[in-house]
């Protein structure tokens, strides 16, 4: 039997370090790519570290801890040292000491009060999703918001095409709207499973599939971008894409009916922003202010 290159206790320690690194990164809502850019450590090496598959050098340790603004001792501490008050500090240890000083009943009440915060931290980890009809400003605002927050901008329609290997027109030709909605659901799940926070531009009709829309509401902070019907129409025309309106004599009436039909679903978003008649910098400031207040 071959001897492992890394003794088992060391392997366990590396796994603990990796799990701790991933937990801190996730809590800070930083993707591997963003951490790579901030630390100078490759995203591939970070992935290896997080799974316990690589040793961590002093240089890499300094760069990662500097980017994450954390004390390096807390990252490399042995598992039995994590719970030791002598080896920890900061607000987490203060909180631990406070709870330790409470009676059982008091501790139970404290945990009940903190539970909503824990649930909030679990939710919306995938980033920010923009919903609304085409022409609301999702692409323009989404790209600028992604740059402001230094996270990727991802378009659901593009992800559907990438994952299926088909264009949107080909998908509709092969299986119509039912096939598109199934592929759309798969693309949403793939994006959530990636674990990388992003600004996610959804399709206007995502609300037509309640299961998929519910997943977006659970995983993302959802922002409904809305505009006057005339602005919706003018922006679509400026984009040179009249596909949703082709062959229709009463396009504006159809657009208004579609807005009315989907209004209640769009209103389930966590934030509502009217884009008509407002400069983009003003809209970005409004969005950023709300995201900061809501802890994103």
C-alpha positions as CSV (number, residue, x, y, z in Angstrom):
1,X,0.0,0.0,0.0
2,X,1.4,3.4,-1.0
3,X,2.1,6.0,1.7
4,X,0.1,9.2,1.4
5,X,2.2,12.2,0.5
6,X,0.5,14.2,3.3
7,X,0.0,12.6,6.7
8,X,-3.7,12.2,7.6
9,X,-3.7,14.8,10.5
10,X,-2.2,17.4,8.2
11,X,-4.7,16.5,5.5
12,X,-7.5,17.1,8.0
13,X,-5.9,20.4,9.0
14,X,-5.7,21.5,5.4
15,X,-9.4,20.5,4.9
16,X,-10.3,22.6,7.9
17,X,-8.4,25.6,6.6
18,X,-10.1,25.2,3.2
19,X,-13.5,25.0,4.7
20,X,-12.8,28.1,6.9
21,X,-11.5,30.0,3.8
22,X,-14.6,29.2,1.8
23,X,-16.9,30.1,4.7
24,X,-15.2,33.5,5.1
25,X,-15.3,34.2,1.4
26,X,-19.0,33.3,1.2
27,X,-19.9,35.4,4.2
28,X,-18.1,38.3,2.5
29,X,-20.1,37.6,-0.7
30,X,-16.9,37.5,-2.7
31,X,-16.6,35.1,-5.7
32,X,-13.4,33.1,-6.2
33,X,-12.7,35.2,-9.3
34,X,-13.0,38.5,-7.3
35,X,-10.8,37.1,-4.5
36,X,-8.3,36.1,-7.1
37,X,-8.2,39.6,-8.5
38,X,-7.9,41.2,-5.1
39,X,-5.3,38.8,-3.7
40,X,-3.2,37.8,-6.8
41,X,-3.8,34.1,-6.1
42,X,-5.3,32.2,-9.0
43,X,-8.9,31.2,-8.8
44,X,-7.9,27.6,-9.5
45,X,-5.5,27.6,-6.6
46,X,-8.2,29.1,-4.3
47,X,-10.6,26.3,-5.4
48,X,-7.9,23.7,-4.6
49,X,-7.3,25.3,-1.2
50,X,-11.0,25.4,-0.4
51,X,-11.3,21.7,-1.0
52,X,-8.3,20.9,1.1
53,X,-6.4,19.7,-2.0
54,X,-3.4,22.0,-1.7
55,X,-1.0,23.2,0.9
56,X,-1.0,26.9,1.7
57,X,2.3,28.8,1.6
58,X,3.0,31.8,3.8
59,X,2.9,34.2,0.8
60,X,-0.5,32.9,-0.3
61,X,-1.7,33.1,3.3
62,X,-0.7,36.7,3.6
63,X,-2.3,37.7,0.3
64,X,-5.6,35.9,0.9
65,X,-6.0,37.1,4.5
66,X,-5.1,40.7,3.4
67,X,-7.8,40.6,0.7
68,X,-10.4,39.1,3.1
69,X,-9.4,41.5,5.9
70,X,-9.0,38.7,8.4
71,X,-6.4,37.6,10.9
72,X,-4.2,34.9,9.5
73,X,-4.1,33.0,12.9
74,X,-7.9,32.5,12.7
75,X,-7.5,30.9,9.3
76,X,-4.8,28.4,10.1
77,X,-5.8,27.6,13.7
78,X,-6.2,23.9,14.5
79,X,-9.8,22.8,14.9
80,X,-9.5,22.4,18.7
81,X,-8.2,26.0,18.9
82,X,-11.1,27.6,17.2
83,X,-13.3,27.5,20.2
84,X,-10.6,28.7,22.6
85,X,-11.2,32.2,23.8
86,X,-7.5,32.7,24.3
87,X,-7.0,32.2,20.6
88,X,-9.8,34.3,19.2
89,X,-11.0,37.9,19.3
90,X,-13.3,40.3,17.6
91,X,-17.1,40.5,17.5
92,X,-17.7,36.7,17.0
93,X,-15.8,35.9,20.2
94,X,-17.6,38.7,22.1
95,X,-20.9,37.2,21.0
96,X,-19.7,33.7,22.0
97,X,-18.7,34.9,25.5
98,X,-22.0,36.7,25.9
99,X,-24.0,33.6,25.1
100,X,-21.8,31.4,27.3
101,X,-22.7,33.7,30.2
102,X,-26.5,33.3,29.7
103,X,-28.7,30.7,31.4
104,X,-30.2,28.0,29.2
105,X,-33.5,29.9,28.8
106,X,-31.8,33.2,28.0
107,X,-29.5,31.5,25.5
108,X,-32.5,30.0,23.8
109,X,-34.2,33.4,23.5
110,X,-30.9,34.9,22.2
111,X,-30.7,32.2,19.5
112,X,-34.3,32.8,18.5
113,X,-33.6,36.5,18.1
114,X,-30.5,35.8,16.0
115,X,-32.1,33.1,13.7
116,X,-33.7,35.6,11.2
117,X,-30.2,37.1,10.7
118,X,-28.8,33.7,10.0
119,X,-31.6,32.9,7.6
120,X,-31.0,36.3,5.9
121,X,-27.3,35.4,5.5
122,X,-28.2,32.1,3.8
123,X,-30.6,33.7,1.3
124,X,-29.8,35.8,-1.7
125,X,-26.2,34.5,-1.8
126,X,-26.3,34.4,-5.6
127,X,-26.2,38.2,-6.0
128,X,-28.6,40.6,-7.6
129,X,-31.3,39.7,-10.2
130,X,-33.0,42.3,-12.4
131,X,-36.5,41.5,-13.5
132,X,-39.0,43.2,-15.8
133,X,-40.1,43.5,-19.4
134,X,-37.7,44.1,-22.2
135,X,-36.9,47.8,-22.5
136,X,-37.0,48.5,-18.8
137,X,-33.2,49.1,-18.8
138,X,-32.0,45.8,-17.4
139,X,-28.9,45.5,-19.6
140,X,-27.7,49.1,-19.3
141,X,-28.3,49.3,-15.6
142,X,-27.1,45.7,-15.0
143,X,-23.8,46.2,-16.7
144,X,-23.0,49.4,-14.8
145,X,-24.2,48.0,-11.5
146,X,-21.9,45.0,-12.0
147,X,-18.9,47.3,-12.6
148,X,-19.8,49.3,-9.5
149,X,-19.9,46.2,-7.3
150,X,-17.1,44.4,-9.1
151,X,-19.0,41.2,-9.8
152,X,-19.9,39.6,-13.2
153,X,-22.8,40.6,-15.3
154,X,-24.7,37.5,-16.5
155,X,-27.6,37.5,-18.9
156,X,-30.0,34.6,-18.5
157,X,-30.9,34.5,-22.2
158,X,-27.2,34.1,-23.1
159,X,-26.7,31.4,-20.5
160,X,-29.7,29.5,-22.0
161,X,-28.0,29.7,-25.4
162,X,-24.6,28.7,-24.1
163,X,-25.8,25.7,-22.1
164,X,-28.1,24.4,-24.9
165,X,-25.8,25.2,-27.8
166,X,-28.7,26.7,-29.6
167,X,-29.9,30.2,-30.5
168,X,-33.1,31.4,-29.0
169,X,-34.8,31.2,-32.4
170,X,-33.6,27.6,-32.8
171,X,-35.0,26.7,-29.4
172,X,-38.4,28.1,-30.2
173,X,-38.4,26.4,-33.6
174,X,-37.6,23.1,-32.0
175,X,-39.8,23.1,-29.0
176,X,-41.6,26.4,-28.6
177,X,-42.0,28.2,-25.3
178,X,-42.2,25.0,-23.3
179,X,-38.7,23.9,-24.3
180,X,-37.4,27.4,-23.7
181,X,-38.8,27.5,-20.2
182,X,-37.3,24.2,-19.3
183,X,-33.9,25.3,-20.6
184,X,-34.3,28.6,-18.7
185,X,-35.0,26.7,-15.5
186,X,-31.8,24.6,-16.0
187,X,-29.8,27.8,-16.7
188,X,-31.1,29.4,-13.5
189,X,-30.2,26.4,-11.4
190,X,-26.7,26.2,-13.0
191,X,-26.0,29.8,-12.2
192,X,-27.1,29.4,-8.6
193,X,-25.1,26.2,-8.2
194,X,-22.0,28.0,-9.4
195,X,-21.8,29.8,-6.1
196,X,-20.5,33.0,-7.7
197,X,-22.4,36.2,-7.0
198,X,-23.4,38.2,-10.0
199,X,-25.8,40.8,-11.4
200,X,-28.2,38.5,-13.2
201,X,-30.4,39.9,-16.0
202,X,-33.5,37.7,-16.2
203,X,-35.8,37.3,-19.2
204,X,-39.1,39.3,-19.2
205,X,-41.1,36.1,-19.2
206,X,-39.4,34.4,-16.3
207,X,-42.5,34.9,-14.2
208,X,-44.4,32.6,-16.6
209,X,-42.7,29.7,-14.8
210,X,-43.5,30.1,-11.1
211,X,-41.1,27.4,-10.0
212,X,-38.1,29.1,-11.7
213,X,-39.2,32.6,-10.6
214,X,-39.4,31.4,-7.0
215,X,-35.9,30.1,-7.2
216,X,-34.7,33.5,-8.4
217,X,-36.5,35.2,-5.5
218,X,-34.9,32.8,-3.0
219,X,-31.4,33.0,-4.3
220,X,-31.1,36.6,-5.4
221,X,-31.9,40.1,-4.2
222,X,-34.5,40.8,-6.9
223,X,-35.0,44.3,-8.4
224,X,-38.0,45.0,-10.6
225,X,-37.1,47.6,-13.2
226,X,-40.2,49.2,-14.6
227,X,-40.9,52.0,-17.2
228,X,-43.7,53.7,-19.0
229,X,-45.1,51.6,-21.9
230,X,-43.9,54.2,-24.4
231,X,-40.3,53.9,-23.0
232,X,-40.5,50.1,-23.1
233,X,-41.5,50.3,-26.8
234,X,-39.0,53.0,-27.8
235,X,-36.1,51.2,-26.1
236,X,-37.0,47.9,-27.9
237,X,-37.2,49.7,-31.2
238,X,-33.8,51.4,-30.5
239,X,-32.3,47.9,-29.9
240,X,-33.5,46.9,-33.4
241,X,-35.4,43.9,-32.0
242,X,-39.1,43.8,-32.7
243,X,-39.4,40.0,-32.3
244,X,-42.0,40.1,-29.5
245,X,-44.1,42.5,-31.4
246,X,-43.7,41.2,-35.0
247,X,-46.9,40.7,-37.0
248,X,-49.1,42.6,-34.5
249,X,-51.2,45.6,-35.4
250,X,-51.7,46.7,-31.9
251,X,-48.3,46.4,-30.3
252,X,-48.8,49.1,-27.7
253,X,-52.1,47.6,-26.6
254,X,-50.4,44.2,-26.3
255,X,-47.5,45.7,-24.4
256,X,-49.8,47.4,-21.9
257,X,-51.8,44.2,-21.4
258,X,-48.6,42.2,-20.8
259,X,-47.5,44.8,-18.2
260,X,-50.9,44.5,-16.5
261,X,-50.8,40.7,-16.6
262,X,-47.3,40.4,-15.1
263,X,-47.5,43.4,-12.7
264,X,-48.4,41.3,-9.6
265,X,-45.7,38.8,-10.3
266,X,-43.0,41.5,-10.8
267,X,-44.2,43.2,-7.6
268,X,-42.9,40.2,-5.6
269,X,-39.4,41.5,-6.2
270,X,-37.6,42.9,-3.1
271,X,-37.2,46.4,-4.6
272,X,-39.1,48.3,-7.3
273,X,-37.4,51.0,-9.4
274,X,-39.0,53.2,-12.0
275,X,-36.5,54.0,-14.8
276,X,-38.5,56.4,-17.0
277,X,-37.2,59.9,-17.2
278,X,-34.2,59.3,-14.8
279,X,-30.5,59.5,-15.6
280,X,-28.6,56.3,-15.2
281,X,-26.3,57.7,-12.5
282,X,-29.3,58.6,-10.4
283,X,-30.7,55.1,-10.8
284,X,-27.4,53.5,-9.9
285,X,-27.1,55.7,-6.8
286,X,-30.7,54.7,-5.8
287,X,-29.9,51.0,-6.4
288,X,-26.6,51.1,-4.5
289,X,-28.2,52.9,-1.6
290,X,-30.9,50.2,-1.2
291,X,-28.4,47.4,-1.6
292,X,-26.2,48.8,1.1
293,X,-29.1,49.3,3.4
294,X,-30.3,45.7,2.9
295,X,-26.8,44.3,3.5
296,X,-25.8,43.4,-0.1
